[in-house]
Amino acid sequence: MRLVRFLRVVALLAIAGAALWGAKLWFFPAETEAPRYLTATAARKDIEQVVLATGALEAFKQVSVGAQVSGQIKSLKVDFGSVVKAGDLIAEIDSKTQENDLKNAEAQLANVKAQRTAKQATLKQAELAFARQKKMLAANAAPREDYETAEATLAATRAEIDALDAQIEQADIQVSTARLNLGYTRIVAPIDGTVVAVVVEEGQTVNSNQTTPTIVKIARLDTMTVKAEISEADIIRVSDGLPVYFTILGDADHRYDATLRMIEPAPTSINSDTSSSSSSSSSSSSSTSTAIYYNGIFDVPNPDGRLRIDMTAQVSIVLGAARGAVTIPTTALGSRDADGGYTVQVVDATGAIAPRKIRTGIEDETDVEVKEGLAIGDKVVLGDAAAGTSMQMRMPRMGL
């Protein structure tokens, strides 16, 4: 009985204690936990604002060397990758036809010259006859008809010589053309460079009457040209002379620096556009859904030959840069003020938060330069740590 009575007393005491604790919580609630925030510390770093673009590498200069005469490729003097100088022999075309054409033209020229020589003798005879008839007419020793006949013969002979002179000039041009065509059977390099393509093979017949057949392609690879496609959203901020750098897919850690040489005035799509009226309506209707890009062109030295034709270049065009600038994350910025500045929330040493106006400069994907309003070590609020989200997200002002 004593044990049961003891257990009843303990149970009553437990119920009474729980009731008192609940009453305390009801009338005297616990203090609210102070809010916690995500913060970032203003730090010094190098920052740059860039426009990103994708480009392709091309040879600084590339020439397609073609055949200007028809015939069979008798020999090829170069192979893929051969380094040539201007004037070096590239290939030879069977020249029998061109040699025969030259011989025929030379024979025709010789024939016309011989005709002129013979006509020159006739001219001498006509001149003497005319002089004789002129004297006889003055002495009334011959009829005037004979004088006029001699005069006409002389004029006709001189005209025939003039015609032969024109034929000689024409035949001389034909000889020059035939000799030039014979020279075209020896195909030489027009520039210094590297053979990047061999299009024909020995024994193949080329026909220059329909289209100029390409024999080889020669390119200068000591300097490469990059054509970077810049979107129309970024093109208004880009200009000639800006610093630019790029990396290639095979070596993303190596940076190539250059200077933007020019921006093409028309978009890259102009090469595929047609001038017909039927296509103009369709192109205008699809212009809003088609991305427009402009080529930004720059050159980069390639002394070791690491850069190759058609490599992809990840290009960054530098709009501005600051070295050792005071920076904070862009997520700390809210909306821009009327005067162009921003207001950020700064945490002091006691944990109190106060607004502060700042003036910013350039920014990259994550950080922004602070020109006025913050010092190294100041802490700015990014968001509520309990919520795990930023107070206000903001897109960076840069081209992507």
C-alpha positions in Angstrom: 0.0 0.0 0.0 2.8 2.3 0.8 4.5 1.7 -2.6 1.2 2.4 -4.5 0.7 5.6 -2.5 4.3 6.7 -3.2 3.8 6.1 -7.0 0.6 8.1 -6.9 2.4 11.1 -5.2 5.2 11.0 -7.9 2.7 11.0 -10.7 0.8 13.9 -9.2 4.1 15.9 -8.8 5.0 15.1 -12.5 1.6 16.4 -13.7 1.9 19.5 -11.6 5.4 20.2 -12.9 4.3 19.8 -16.5 1.4 22.2 -16.0 3.7 24.8 -14.4 6.2 24.5 -17.4 3.4 25.0 -19.9 2.1 28.0 -18.0 5.6 29.6 -18.1 5.8 29.1 -21.9 2.4 30.6 -22.3 2.9 33.7 -20.2 6.7 34.1 -20.7 7.5 33.0 -24.3 11.2 32.4 -25.2 13.1 35.2 -27.0 13.0 34.9 -30.8 16.4 33.7 -32.3 18.2 36.5 -34.0 18.2 36.2 -37.8 21.3 34.9 -39.4 22.5 36.1 -42.8 24.8 35.0 -45.6 27.6 37.5 -45.8 30.7 38.2 -48.0 33.8 40.2 -47.2 35.0 42.9 -49.5 38.3 41.7 -50.9 41.0 42.9 -53.3 41.3 41.1 -56.7 41.9 41.6 -60.3 38.7 41.9 -62.3 37.8 42.3 -66.0 34.6 42.8 -67.9 34.5 40.8 -71.1 32.3 39.9 -74.0 32.4 36.1 -74.7 32.4 34.8 -78.2 33.3 31.6 -80.1 35.5 31.7 -83.2 37.4 29.6 -85.6 41.0 29.8 -86.7 42.0 30.5 -90.3 45.2 30.9 -92.1 46.4 34.5 -92.3 46.5 34.1 -96.1 45.3 31.1 -98.2 45.5 30.7 -101.9 43.9 28.0 -104.1 46.4 27.3 -106.9 44.6 26.2 -110.0 45.4 25.2 -113.6 44.8 27.8 -116.3 45.2 25.2 -119.2 43.7 21.8 -119.8 45.7 18.6 -119.8 46.9 15.7 -117.9 48.9 16.2 -114.6 52.3 14.8 -115.6 53.9 15.3 -112.2 53.3 16.7 -108.7 56.3 18.2 -107.0 54.8 18.7 -103.6 52.8 16.8 -101.0 50.5 17.6 -98.1 52.5 19.7 -95.6 55.3 20.7 -98.0 56.8 24.2 -97.3 57.2 26.2 -100.5 58.5 29.6 -101.5 57.0 31.8 -104.1 58.0 30.6 -107.6 58.7 27.0 -106.5 57.4 24.4 -109.0 54.2 22.8 -107.8 53.1 20.6 -110.7 53.5 20.0 -114.4 50.8 19.5 -117.0 51.5 17.6 -120.2 52.5 20.4 -122.6 52.4 18.8 -126.0 49.2 20.6 -127.0 50.6 23.9 -125.9 53.9 23.4 -127.6 52.1 22.7 -130.9 49.9 25.7 -130.5 53.1 27.8 -130.0 54.7 26.4 -133.1 51.6 27.1 -135.2 51.4 30.7 -133.9 55.1 31.2 -134.7 54.7 29.8 -138.2 51.7 32.1 -138.8 53.8 35.0 -137.7 56.7 34.1 -139.9 54.3 33.7 -142.9 52.8 37.1 -142.4 56.3 38.7 -142.1 57.3 37.0 -145.3 54.2 38.4 -147.1 55.1 41.8 -145.9 58.7 41.5 -147.2 57.3 40.5 -150.6 54.9 43.3 -150.5 57.6 45.7 -149.6 59.4 44.8 -152.9 56.1 45.5 -154.7 55.9 48.8 -153.0 59.3 49.7 -154.2 58.3 48.9 -157.7 55.1 50.9 -157.4 57.0 53.9 -156.1 59.4 53.8 -159.1 56.6 53.5 -161.6 54.7 56.3 -160.0 57.8 58.6 -160.0 58.3 57.8 -163.7 54.7 58.5 -164.7 54.8 61.7 -162.8 57.9 63.0 -164.8 56.4 61.8 -168.1 53.1 63.5 -167.3 55.0 66.8 -166.5 56.7 66.5 -169.9 53.4 65.6 -171.7 55.1 62.3 -172.7 52.5 60.0 -171.4 48.7 60.1 -170.9 47.3 61.1 -167.6 45.5 57.8 -167.3 48.9 56.0 -166.9 49.8 58.4 -164.1 46.6 57.8 -162.2 47.0 54.1 -162.6 50.5 54.2 -161.1 49.3 56.4 -158.3 46.4 54.1 -157.4 48.7 51.1 -157.5 51.1 52.8 -155.1 48.3 53.7 -152.6 46.9 50.1 -152.8 50.3 48.6 -152.1 50.9 50.9 -149.1 47.5 49.9 -147.7 48.3 46.2 -148.2 51.5 46.7 -146.2 49.5 48.4 -143.4 47.1 45.4 -143.4 50.1 43.1 -143.2 51.5 45.1 -140.3 48.2 44.6 -138.4 48.3 40.9 -139.2 51.9 40.7 -137.9 50.8 42.4 -134.7 47.9 40.0 -134.3 50.1 37.0 -135.0 52.6 38.3 -132.5 49.8 38.4 -129.9 48.9 34.8 -130.7 52.5 33.8 -130.3 52.6 35.6 -126.9 49.4 33.9 -125.9 50.6 30.4 -126.9 53.9 31.0 -125.1 52.0 32.1 -122.0 49.8 29.0 -122.2 52.9 26.8 -122.5 54.2 28.5 -119.3 50.9 27.7 -117.6 51.7 24.0 -117.9 54.3 24.7 -115.2 52.3 25.5 -112.0 54.3 27.5 -109.5 53.6 28.7 -105.9 52.3 32.3 -105.8 53.2 32.9 -102.2 55.4 31.5 -99.4 53.5 29.0 -97.3 52.6 25.4 -96.5 50.7 23.1 -98.7 47.5 22.4 -96.8 45.6 20.5 -99.4 46.5 18.5 -102.6 43.3 18.2 -104.7 44.5 16.2 -107.7 46.8 13.2 -108.4 49.4 12.5 -111.0 47.8 11.2 -114.2 44.5 13.1 -113.6 43.2 15.2 -116.4 42.0 18.7 -115.6 39.7 20.9 -117.8 40.1 24.6 -117.5 37.4 25.4 -120.1 34.5 24.8 -117.7 36.0 25.9 -114.3 39.4 26.6 -113.0 40.5 23.3 -111.3 42.3 23.6 -108.0 45.6 21.7 -107.9 46.8 22.5 -104.3 46.0 25.0 -101.6 48.8 27.0 -100.0 48.4 28.8 -96.7 50.6 31.0 -94.5 50.5 29.4 -91.1 53.1 31.6 -89.3 50.3 33.9 -88.4 46.7 32.8 -87.8 43.5 34.8 -88.1 40.6 34.3 -85.7 37.0 35.2 -86.7 35.0 35.4 -83.6 31.2 35.5 -83.8 29.9 38.4 -81.7 26.1 38.5 -80.9 24.1 41.5 -81.9 23.4 42.1 -78.2 27.1 42.7 -77.5 28.4 44.2 -80.8 27.5 47.8 -79.8 29.9 47.6 -76.9 32.8 46.3 -79.0 35.2 48.3 -81.1 38.4 48.0 -83.0 41.6 48.0 -80.9 40.2 46.3 -77.8 42.4 43.7 -76.2 41.3 40.2 -76.8 42.5 36.7 -75.7 41.4 33.2 -76.4 42.0 29.6 -75.6 41.7 26.4 -77.6 39.9 23.2 -76.7 43.1 21.1 -76.6 44.9 23.5 -74.2 42.5 25.5 -72.1 45.2 26.6 -69.7 47.3 28.5 -72.4 46.0 32.0 -73.2 46.7 33.7 -76.5 46.6 37.5 -76.4 45.9 39.8 -79.4 44.2 43.0 -80.4 40.9 43.2 -82.2 41.7 44.3 -85.8 38.3 44.9 -87.2 34.6 44.1 -87.0 32.9 43.1 -90.3 30.1 45.6 -91.0 27.6 42.9 -92.1 26.5 39.7 -90.2 27.9 36.3 -91.1 24.5 35.3 -92.5 24.9 37.6 -95.4 27.0 35.0 -97.3 24.0 32.7 -97.4 21.4 35.4 -98.2 20.0 35.7 -101.8 19.0 38.8 -103.6 15.8 37.4 -105.0 12.5 39.1 -104.1 11.0 35.7 -103.2 13.5 35.1 -100.4 13.3 38.6 -99.0 9.9 38.1 -97.4 10.8 34.8 -95.8 14.1 36.2 -94.5 12.3 39.2 -92.9 9.7 37.0 -91.3 12.4 34.7 -89.8 14.7 37.5 -88.7 13.2 37.7 -85.3 13.9 34.0 -84.6 17.4 33.8 -86.1 20.4 34.7 -84.1 22.6 37.4 -85.7 26.3 37.4 -85.3 29.1 39.7 -86.5 32.7 38.6 -87.1 35.3 40.2 -85.0 38.7 39.6 -86.6 42.2 39.6 -85.0 45.5 38.0 -85.8 47.9 36.0 -83.6 51.5 34.8 -84.2 51.9 31.1 -84.7 55.7 30.5 -84.7 55.6 27.0 -83.3 52.6 25.8 -85.5 50.4 24.8 -82.5 47.5 26.6 -83.9 45.8 24.9 -86.9 43.1 25.7 -89.4 39.5 25.4 -88.2 40.4 25.0 -84.5 37.7 26.3 -82.1 38.7 29.4 -80.2 37.0 30.5 -76.9 37.3 34.2 -77.2 37.1 36.9 -74.6 37.0 40.6 -75.7 38.1 42.8 -72.8 35.8 45.8 -72.3 37.5 47.0 -69.2 39.9 45.7 -66.4 40.9 46.8 -62.9 43.9 45.5 -61.0 43.8 45.1 -57.3 40.2 46.5 -57.1 37.9 46.3 -54.0 35.2 43.7 -55.0 32.1 42.1 -53.6 29.8 39.5 -55.1 27.2 40.9 -57.6 24.5 39.1 -55.6 24.9 41.7 -52.9 23.6 44.4 -55.2 20.0 45.3 -55.5 18.4 47.6 -57.9 20.3 50.6 -59.3 19.6 53.9 -57.6 18.5 57.0 -59.6 22.0 58.4 -59.5 23.5 55.2 -60.9 24.7 53.8 -57.5 23.6 50.9 -55.4 22.7 50.4 -51.7 24.1 47.4 -49.9 23.5 46.1 -46.4 26.7 46.2 -44.3 27.3 44.2 -41.1 29.3 45.9 -38.4 31.4 44.4 -35.6 28.4 44.0 -33.3 26.3 42.2 -35.9 24.1 45.1 -36.6 23.0 45.8 -40.2 23.0 49.2 -41.8 22.5 50.3 -45.4 25.3 52.0 -47.3 25.5 53.6 -50.7 28.3 52.5 -53.0 29.5 53.3 -56.5 30.5 50.4 -58.7 32.7 49.9 -61.7 33.2 46.9 -64.0 32.1 43.4 -63.2 32.5 39.8 -64.3 30.3 36.8 -63.9 30.5 36.8 -60.1 32.0 40.0 -58.7 31.8 43.7 -59.1 34.3 46.5 -58.5 33.5 48.9 -55.7 34.9 52.3 -56.4 33.4 54.1 -53.4 31.6 53.2 -50.2 33.4 50.0 -49.0 36.8 49.1 -47.7 38.7 45.9 -47.6 37.2 43.7 -44.8 33.7 45.2 -44.8 31.0 42.5 -44.7 28.0 42.8 -46.9 24.7 40.8 -46.6 24.0 38.3 -49.4 20.9 36.6 -48.0 19.2 34.7 -45.1 21.3 31.7 -44.0 18.2 29.9 -42.7 16.3 30.3 -45.9 19.4 29.3 -47.9 18.6 31.8 -50.6 20.0 35.2 -51.6 18.0 38.2 -50.6 17.9 39.5 -54.2 19.5 37.9 -57.2 20.9 40.2 -60.0 22.2 39.3 -63.4 25.7 40.6 -64.2 26.0 43.3 -66.9 28.1 41.5 -69.4 27.8 39.6 -72.6 27.5 35.8 -72.5 
